[in-house]
């Protein structure tokens, strides 16, 4: 499985018990949506390897897990710090103006006042703010991803309507 076909699910924090269990931190809005997963993908040598679960006990945004064929703490220690992934199809469907960042790449963005800006090349994720990276001709426009700015997400038309503060778009295009 390719990493681009997957999403980051979490990280192994530490071992749990003497029989090969692990504690993981889950990076998901609704961890309970994943309570029935049967495997996790772990990156080893730049490849994602599936490890099948024999136990998965959810505790808010953390979980206790145990992999099949890992039966001792010494075997489990090698997983500490490992990044965990799941296939994109495991993501719960979102509706309305909620979206996954990978989902909107290639969508056209229009501003209520300015009109069509361009297509989203990617979403830039920074600690305090995520941004749509949109190009109009060769000029980059960075648009903050905030509920107050996003008016409508139309998945069928692959279009996002926004309402940004006056002058933001022109600041990029007239520079």
PyMOL commands that set and color helices and strands:
alter all, ss='L'
color gray80, all
select helices_A, chain A and resi 3-5+31-34+73-79+88-90+101-104+168-173
alter helices_A, ss='H'
color red, helices_A
select strands_A, chain A and resi 6-16+21-26+39-44+47-59+62-67+83-87+108-111+115-125+130-136+139-144+150-154+159-162
alter strands_A, ss='S'
color yellow, strands_A
deselect
rebuild
show_as cartoon
